[in-house]
Each structure stands twice: as structure tokens, then as C-alpha cells.
Amino acid sequence: MTITLQTSSIHKQSTITITGSKSESNRLLLLQALYPQLSIDNVSNSDDSKVMKHALTTSNHHIDIHHAGTAMRFLTAYFAVQEGREVVLTGSQRMKERPIEILVEALNQLGADIDYLEAKGCPPLRVKGKILADHKVKLKANVSSQYISALLLIAPKLKNGIKFTLEGKITSVPYINMTLDLLHQIGATTSFVGQVITVQPITQAPKPKVLTVESDWSSASYFYSIVALSDIGTKITLSSYKPNSLQGDSVLEKMYQEFGVETTFKDNSITLKKATQNNNPKTFDLSNAPDIAQTIAVTCLGLGLECNLSGLHTLKIKETDRLVALKNEIEKFGAQIEITDHSLHLYQSKNIQSNRSVATYNDHRMAMAFAPMALKTSLQIEDAGVVSKSYPDFWTDLKSLGFQIKE
């Protein structure tokens, strides 16, 4: 489905309710599968979380997780400790190209039994569950934090817990801290000092407890972009959010101050207000929040601003190579952009080409990141339904703001 988006301006004041964080939901769904006495409120309604929940509750031998990279990584670890059960984990063609060897090698260090069924280092995998008695593992620290979190989530179930030694600069620390915080909430004893992470085994079942998922900050990023591209005085209120968030993308609050967007917390909601216009070049290190790179790049495109984004090395192994995809689509609007394996430099551009068609590459964030450009020019979004991966209600919510959307 290709849609046409356009609007000259949005409503001066709007309110949107955003579903629970995909990152928190998927972690808690796995912990709930390990400890059924846990209950979860405000679970994400994203495709990824639905796939995760189904995989954790099915009795099927063959489990297809489609495009859900987080689910592939978390489930590989989960099924490795399901003693006596054997499963095959597979996914889309793109999933079969995405590397998972680092995680498999780490699990094998702990004693897991995992085989590749096609290309070495990539899904599909055959996972034979067993008791993992070893507890020491070494891992390169500059890899996707999802590998680390996958291992941490099963750590309380391991006979001797886990002791991680991370080698090199650690990537996406907030996501590691999110996982450790959720483990702490269910009663696990954890430690993260320097390059070493330890998790002690949980020897007694956690007491029944309800854990509430905060709304998704990655989804909030698109509304930050919309406000940044809108007239001064425009406000959007989003719920449910808290100032002491576990999510790495909550750095949006500080980063978008650079675009003149103020954030106010009140009653579990945030209000975004366009207060000023700041046209200075933008420079951000997104090592700890790579998922908002596309949003920030398109905000700068829409405002005609120069920007330098670094810390983007994990974007090449996402739903698509997001750096190449960004370059391809931004150039359609007439802007000049340079990329490396880990950075992006967008040059200042005052003349935006109108009525462009944006390819989305099976990547939900490409569709949503480019949508705010409709405030500057009419555009088409190809395969617009891809947003269901993380935010099924996205186009409906944009209509409520005043965007005109036609199929």
C-alpha cells in the first residue's frame, strides 16, 4: 500500500496515547515465560511483540518470527535453556541474512546446543534446550546490545547465573541497564562494574507482581520531529511517559531542545512544544540510541539544516542497511549526504524537491521517520503498512493531528 501524505500545518494542540515500549514488552514477555507468576500491563501492540508472545506460548517445533530481530535474539537464548525441547527458529529472507553468530557463540560458551541450518552465522537455527551449567562468557562490547540482553534475560535461570566480560567500547548501554533494571524488579541480584556484568541465579520463585510497561520513546520520536517541523507554539501531548525512563531513546527530550522543542512532564504524560527555532548545525553521538538516527536525519532535512550523526555502526544490520536506505531516500529530496559504516553527514539544503516517493525497505522506521516531511512537501510512502511492526496505529494518529492521508 502506497499512501500520499500532505498538510500545510497540524492542529495547534493535540493528544496521542502511545502503546507500551516494544523493548520493555519483549523483555518482560520473556521473563514472564520463565516466571509465570509475573503479570504485565500496557504490553506493546506491535507486530514484534505479538510474534514474541506467540513464539513463547506455541508448542510448534518450527517457529517463524518474520522480520522481528529482537525476537530472534531473545528467543534463541530462551529456547537454549528449555530443557528437553527442540525448535527451529527462522524468519524472513532479510532475517536469514542478519548475523547472530556472536550470540550463538556466547551461548555455546555456556554449553548450549545450537546449529545453523543454512548459512553459517545466520538463521535459521536448530536449538536444543538443555541445562547450562557454565556461567562465564566473553563478548565484544561494540555489538548489538540485544545479544547481551538476550543472555542477561536467561541468566537468573542458569544454575550458576552469568558473569560477562565485555571487550572494547560498550554500545547501547541504556538498553543493557534496562534489562538489568527489569531483572532487579523481579528479584535478581545484578552488578555492572566497568566491563563486567554479573547476574546471580534466582533460587526461589518471584512473588506475584504486576509490571507496567512505559509507552515507547522510539515511537515518540516521530512526534518530536513533527513538532520541530511545525510552527512555534505547536503542542502535542503524549502518554504514558515518566521522567526516570529505562529506555535509551528518552534522550530525545534533551536532543530535541537543539531543535527548539521543549518537553514538560505532568501526570504520566509529556507535552512537546515548539518554543524557538534553532538553525545551527546539529552534531549527535547516537551510540546509545541508534534507533532515532533516521528521525533526526529527516528532521534536519525538513529544516534544511546540516547535521553530523555518529555511533551508527549497528544500523547496517537492522531491518535493512539503514545508512544506505537513508542516503538513497534523502537524495531524492535534492539534499547532499555522505555516509560511512558508522556515521552520516547531511549538508545544508534550502531547496527541498517536492512530491517524492519514499521507499521503506521493509523497515517500519523508514516509513515513520519520513512522514513528518509532509509538513514541508507532499510525498508518497511506499509499503506504508510496514509500520505495524512497531506502531500499528501510526497513520490513524497522524490523521488525528491534521495530516491528510490518501491511498
C-alpha positions as CSV (number, residue, x, y, z in Angstrom):
1,M,0.0,0.0,0.0
2,T,1.4,3.4,-1.1
3,I,-0.1,6.4,0.6
4,T,0.1,10.2,-0.2
5,L,0.8,12.5,2.8
6,Q,0.3,16.2,2.9
7,T,-0.5,19.0,5.3
8,S,0.3,22.7,5.5
9,S,0.1,22.6,9.3
10,I,-1.2,20.5,12.1
11,H,-3.6,21.3,14.9
12,K,-2.1,23.7,17.4
13,Q,-2.7,21.3,20.3
14,S,-3.3,17.5,20.1
15,T,-3.2,14.5,22.4
16,I,-2.0,11.0,21.5
17,T,-1.8,7.8,23.5
18,I,1.1,5.5,22.5
19,T,1.2,1.8,23.2
20,G,3.8,0.2,25.5
21,S,7.5,0.1,24.7
22,K,8.5,-2.7,22.3
23,S,11.8,-3.0,24.1
24,E,10.4,-3.3,27.5
25,S,7.5,-5.5,26.4
26,N,9.7,-8.1,24.7
27,R,12.0,-8.4,27.7
28,L,9.1,-8.7,30.1
29,L,7.3,-11.3,27.9
30,L,10.4,-13.5,28.1
31,L,10.7,-13.0,31.8
32,Q,7.0,-13.9,32.2
33,A,7.6,-17.1,30.2
34,L,10.4,-18.0,32.7
35,Y,8.4,-16.9,35.7
36,P,4.6,-17.2,35.0
37,Q,3.7,-15.5,38.3
38,L,4.6,-12.2,36.7
39,S,1.8,-10.1,35.1
40,I,2.3,-7.3,32.5
41,D,0.2,-4.2,31.8
42,N,0.3,-2.0,28.7
43,V,2.1,-4.5,26.5
44,S,3.1,-3.2,23.1
45,N,0.5,-4.0,20.3
46,S,3.4,-4.1,17.8
47,D,3.8,-7.0,15.4
48,D,7.2,-7.7,17.0
49,S,5.6,-8.2,20.4
50,K,2.8,-10.2,19.0
51,V,5.3,-12.5,17.3
52,M,7.3,-12.7,20.6
53,K,4.2,-13.6,22.6
54,H,3.1,-16.3,20.1
55,A,6.6,-17.9,20.0
56,L,6.7,-18.1,23.8
57,T,3.3,-19.8,24.1
58,T,3.2,-22.1,21.0
59,S,4.1,-25.8,21.1
60,N,5.1,-25.8,17.5
61,H,8.5,-27.2,16.5
62,H,9.0,-24.7,13.7
63,I,8.8,-21.0,14.7
64,D,8.8,-18.2,12.2
65,I,9.5,-14.8,13.6
66,H,9.3,-12.9,10.3
67,H,11.2,-9.6,10.5
68,A,11.4,-9.4,14.3
69,G,15.2,-9.2,15.1
70,T,14.7,-8.7,18.8
71,A,12.5,-11.7,19.0
72,M,15.1,-13.8,17.1
73,R,17.9,-12.9,19.5
74,F,15.8,-13.2,22.7
75,L,14.2,-16.5,21.6
76,T,17.5,-18.1,20.7
77,A,18.6,-17.6,24.3
78,Y,15.2,-18.6,25.7
79,F,14.9,-21.9,23.9
80,A,18.6,-22.8,24.7
81,V,17.5,-23.2,28.3
82,Q,14.2,-25.0,27.7
83,E,15.4,-28.5,28.8
84,G,14.3,-31.3,26.6
85,R,12.7,-29.1,23.9
86,E,13.9,-28.7,20.3
87,V,12.8,-25.9,18.0
88,V,13.7,-24.4,14.6
89,L,13.8,-20.6,14.6
90,T,13.5,-19.0,11.2
91,G,12.3,-15.7,9.7
92,S,12.0,-13.6,6.6
93,Q,14.7,-13.6,3.8
94,R,16.2,-10.5,5.4
95,M,16.3,-12.2,8.8
96,K,18.2,-15.1,7.2
97,E,20.9,-12.5,6.2
98,R,21.1,-10.9,9.7
99,P,24.1,-12.1,11.8
100,I,23.5,-14.0,15.0
101,E,26.9,-15.8,15.3
102,I,28.1,-13.7,18.2
103,L,25.1,-14.7,20.3
104,V,25.3,-18.3,19.3
105,E,29.0,-18.5,20.1
106,A,28.3,-16.9,23.5
107,L,25.6,-19.4,24.3
108,N,27.8,-22.2,23.2
109,Q,30.4,-21.0,25.7
110,L,27.8,-21.6,28.3
111,G,27.2,-25.1,27.0
112,A,24.2,-24.6,24.6
113,D,23.4,-26.9,21.6
114,I,22.6,-24.7,18.6
115,D,23.2,-25.5,14.9
116,Y,22.9,-23.4,11.7
117,L,20.5,-24.9,9.1
118,E,21.5,-22.8,6.1
119,A,24.2,-20.0,6.0
120,K,26.8,-20.2,8.9
121,G,26.3,-17.3,11.3
122,C,22.7,-16.6,10.4
123,P,19.2,-18.0,11.0
124,P,17.5,-20.4,10.6
125,L,18.7,-22.2,13.8
126,R,18.1,-25.5,15.4
127,V,18.1,-25.0,19.2
128,K,18.1,-28.0,21.5
129,G,17.2,-26.9,25.1
130,K,19.3,-28.1,28.0
131,I,20.6,-27.1,31.4
132,L,23.5,-24.7,31.0
133,A,26.0,-25.1,33.9
134,D,28.8,-22.8,32.7
135,H,28.5,-19.2,33.7
136,K,31.5,-17.3,32.3
137,V,31.3,-15.7,28.9
138,K,33.3,-13.1,26.9
139,L,31.7,-10.9,24.3
140,K,32.7,-8.0,22.1
141,A,31.2,-4.9,23.6
142,N,30.5,-2.9,20.4
143,V,28.0,-5.4,19.1
144,S,24.2,-5.0,19.3
145,S,23.1,-4.8,22.9
146,Q,20.3,-7.2,22.1
147,Y,22.9,-10.0,22.2
148,I,23.9,-9.0,25.7
149,S,20.3,-8.6,26.8
150,A,19.3,-12.0,25.4
151,L,21.9,-13.6,27.7
152,L,21.1,-11.5,30.7
153,L,17.4,-12.3,30.5
154,I,18.0,-16.1,30.9
155,A,20.8,-15.6,33.4
156,P,18.6,-15.9,36.6
157,K,17.5,-19.4,35.3
158,L,21.1,-20.6,34.8
159,K,22.4,-22.9,37.6
160,N,25.3,-20.6,38.4
161,G,24.0,-17.3,36.9
162,I,26.2,-15.5,34.5
163,K,29.4,-13.5,34.5
164,F,30.0,-11.4,31.4
165,T,33.3,-9.8,30.4
166,L,32.7,-7.2,27.7
167,E,35.7,-6.4,25.5
168,G,36.0,-2.9,24.0
169,K,33.7,0.1,24.0
170,I,30.2,-0.8,25.1
171,T,27.3,0.0,22.7
172,S,23.8,1.0,23.7
173,V,24.4,1.0,27.5
174,P,20.8,2.2,28.3
175,Y,19.4,-1.0,26.8
176,I,21.7,-3.1,29.0
177,N,20.7,-1.1,32.0
178,M,17.0,-1.5,31.1
179,T,17.4,-5.3,31.1
180,L,19.3,-5.2,34.4
181,D,16.7,-3.0,36.0
182,L,13.9,-5.3,34.9
183,L,15.8,-8.3,36.4
184,H,16.2,-6.3,39.6
185,Q,12.4,-5.7,39.7
186,I,11.7,-9.5,39.6
187,G,14.2,-10.1,42.4
188,A,17.5,-10.9,40.7
189,T,20.8,-9.7,42.1
190,T,22.9,-8.0,39.4
191,S,26.1,-6.0,39.1
192,F,27.6,-3.9,36.2
193,V,31.0,-2.6,37.1
194,G,33.4,-1.5,34.4
195,Q,33.5,-4.2,31.7
196,V,32.0,-6.9,33.9
197,I,28.3,-7.8,34.3
198,T,27.1,-10.5,36.8
199,V,23.7,-11.9,37.4
200,Q,23.1,-14.3,40.3
201,P,20.6,-17.2,39.9
202,I,17.1,-16.8,41.3
203,T,16.7,-19.8,43.6
204,Q,13.2,-19.0,44.8
205,A,10.3,-18.2,42.5
206,P,9.5,-14.4,42.4
207,K,6.4,-13.3,44.3
208,P,3.3,-12.5,42.1
209,K,3.8,-9.0,40.7
210,V,2.3,-6.7,38.1
211,L,4.9,-4.8,35.9
212,T,3.6,-1.9,33.9
213,V,5.3,-1.1,30.5
214,E,6.1,2.5,29.8
215,S,5.0,3.8,26.4
216,D,7.5,3.6,23.6
217,W,10.0,6.5,23.4
218,S,11.1,5.4,19.9
219,S,7.5,6.0,18.8
220,A,7.5,9.4,20.5
221,S,10.5,10.4,18.3
222,Y,8.2,10.9,15.2
223,F,6.1,13.4,17.2
224,Y,9.3,15.3,18.3
225,S,10.1,15.6,14.6
226,I,6.6,16.8,13.7
227,V,6.7,19.5,16.4
228,A,10.3,20.5,15.3
229,L,9.0,21.0,11.8
230,S,5.8,22.9,12.9
231,D,5.1,26.5,13.7
232,I,6.3,28.0,17.0
233,G,3.6,27.3,19.6
234,T,2.5,23.9,18.3
235,K,1.9,21.4,21.1
236,I,1.5,17.6,21.2
237,T,0.8,15.7,24.4
238,L,1.8,12.0,24.6
239,S,1.1,9.4,27.2
240,S,2.2,7.4,29.2
241,Y,5.7,8.5,30.0
242,K,7.9,9.1,33.0
243,P,11.0,11.3,33.6
244,N,13.1,8.4,35.0
245,S,12.7,6.2,31.9
246,L,14.6,3.0,31.4
247,Q,14.5,3.5,27.6
248,G,17.6,4.8,25.8
249,D,15.6,6.8,23.3
250,S,14.4,9.0,26.2
251,V,17.4,11.2,25.3
252,L,15.0,12.7,22.8
253,E,14.0,15.1,25.5
254,K,17.5,16.7,25.6
255,M,18.4,16.2,21.9
256,Y,15.3,18.0,20.6
257,Q,16.0,21.0,22.7
258,E,18.5,21.7,19.9
259,F,15.5,22.0,17.6
260,G,13.6,24.3,19.9
261,V,11.3,21.6,21.3
262,E,10.5,21.8,25.0
263,T,9.3,18.7,26.9
264,T,7.1,19.1,30.0
265,F,6.3,16.0,32.2
266,K,2.9,16.0,34.0
267,D,0.6,13.2,35.2
268,N,2.4,10.4,33.3
269,S,2.4,12.4,30.1
270,I,4.8,14.6,28.2
271,T,3.9,17.7,26.3
272,L,6.1,18.7,23.4
273,K,6.1,22.4,22.5
274,K,7.8,24.2,19.6
275,A,9.3,27.1,21.6
276,T,12.0,28.5,19.4
277,Q,13.8,27.9,16.1
278,N,17.5,27.0,16.3
279,N,19.2,26.8,12.8
280,N,22.7,25.8,14.0
281,P,24.2,22.6,12.6
282,K,23.5,19.5,14.7
283,T,26.0,17.0,16.0
284,F,25.0,13.9,17.9
285,D,26.6,10.7,19.0
286,L,23.9,8.1,18.8
287,S,25.9,5.1,20.1
288,N,23.3,4.7,22.9
289,A,20.2,5.5,20.8
290,P,20.7,4.4,17.2
291,D,17.0,3.8,16.5
292,I,16.4,7.6,16.4
293,A,19.0,8.3,13.8
294,Q,16.5,8.2,10.9
295,T,14.1,10.6,12.7
296,I,16.9,13.1,13.5
297,A,18.3,13.0,9.9
298,V,14.8,13.7,8.4
299,T,14.1,16.5,10.9
300,C,17.3,18.1,9.7
301,L,16.4,17.5,6.1
302,G,13.0,19.2,6.6
303,L,14.5,22.2,8.4
304,G,17.3,22.5,5.8
305,L,20.0,22.0,8.5
306,E,23.4,20.4,8.4
307,C,23.9,17.5,10.7
308,N,26.6,15.0,11.7
309,L,25.5,11.8,13.3
310,S,28.0,9.2,14.7
311,G,27.8,5.9,16.6
312,L,25.7,4.3,13.9
313,H,27.6,1.1,13.3
314,T,24.7,-1.1,14.3
315,L,22.3,0.4,11.7
316,K,23.8,-1.8,8.9
317,I,22.3,-5.0,10.5
318,K,18.8,-3.8,11.1
319,E,15.7,-4.5,9.0
320,T,17.7,-3.0,6.2
321,D,21.0,-1.3,5.9
322,R,19.6,1.9,7.4
323,L,22.5,4.1,6.4
324,V,22.3,3.2,2.7
325,A,18.5,3.5,2.8
326,L,18.7,6.9,4.4
327,K,21.2,8.1,1.8
328,N,19.0,6.8,-1.1
329,E,15.8,8.4,0.1
330,I,17.3,11.7,1.4
331,E,19.0,12.3,-2.0
332,K,15.5,12.1,-3.7
333,F,14.7,15.4,-1.9
334,G,17.7,17.1,-3.5
335,A,19.9,17.1,-0.4
336,Q,23.6,16.0,-0.3
337,I,24.5,13.3,2.2
338,E,27.6,11.2,2.9
339,I,27.7,8.0,4.9
340,T,30.4,5.7,6.3
341,D,29.9,2.4,8.2
342,H,29.3,4.3,11.4
343,S,28.4,7.9,10.6
344,L,26.2,10.3,8.5
345,H,26.8,13.8,7.3
346,L,23.9,15.7,5.9
347,Y,24.8,19.0,4.2
348,Q,22.6,22.2,4.5
349,S,19.9,22.3,1.8
350,K,17.4,25.0,1.3
351,N,15.5,23.7,-1.8
352,I,13.5,20.5,-1.0
353,Q,12.3,18.6,-4.0
354,S,8.5,18.2,-3.9
355,N,6.3,15.2,-4.4
356,R,8.9,12.5,-3.8
357,S,8.2,8.8,-3.3
358,V,9.9,7.2,-0.3
359,A,10.8,3.5,-0.4
360,T,10.7,1.8,3.0
361,Y,12.8,-1.4,2.6
362,N,10.6,-3.5,4.9
363,D,11.6,-1.1,7.6
364,H,9.0,0.5,9.8
365,R,11.3,3.3,10.9
366,M,11.9,4.4,7.3
367,A,8.1,5.0,6.9
368,M,7.6,6.8,10.2
369,A,10.8,8.9,10.1
370,F,9.9,10.4,6.7
371,A,6.2,11.0,7.4
372,P,6.9,14.4,9.1
373,M,8.3,15.7,5.8
374,A,4.7,16.1,4.7
375,L,4.8,19.4,6.7
376,K,7.2,20.7,4.1
377,T,6.1,18.9,0.9
378,S,3.6,16.4,-0.4
379,L,5.1,12.9,-0.5
380,Q,4.3,9.3,-1.0
381,I,5.3,6.5,1.4
382,E,5.6,3.1,-0.2
383,D,4.5,-0.1,1.7
384,A,3.0,2.1,4.4
385,G,1.6,-0.9,6.3
386,V,5.1,-1.8,7.4
387,V,4.6,0.5,10.5
388,S,2.6,-2.3,12.1
389,K,6.0,-3.9,13.1
390,S,6.2,-1.4,16.0
391,Y,3.3,1.1,15.8
392,P,0.1,-0.2,14.1
393,D,-1.9,3.0,14.9
394,F,0.7,5.4,13.4
395,W,-1.3,6.6,10.4
396,T,-4.5,6.9,12.3
397,D,-2.7,9.0,14.9
398,L,-1.2,11.3,12.2
399,K,-4.7,11.9,10.8
400,S,-5.8,13.0,14.3
401,L,-3.1,15.6,14.2
402,G,-4.4,17.0,10.9
403,F,-2.4,15.1,8.2
404,Q,-4.2,14.3,5.0
405,I,-3.6,10.7,4.0
406,K,-4.8,9.1,0.8
407,E,-4.2,5.6,-0.5
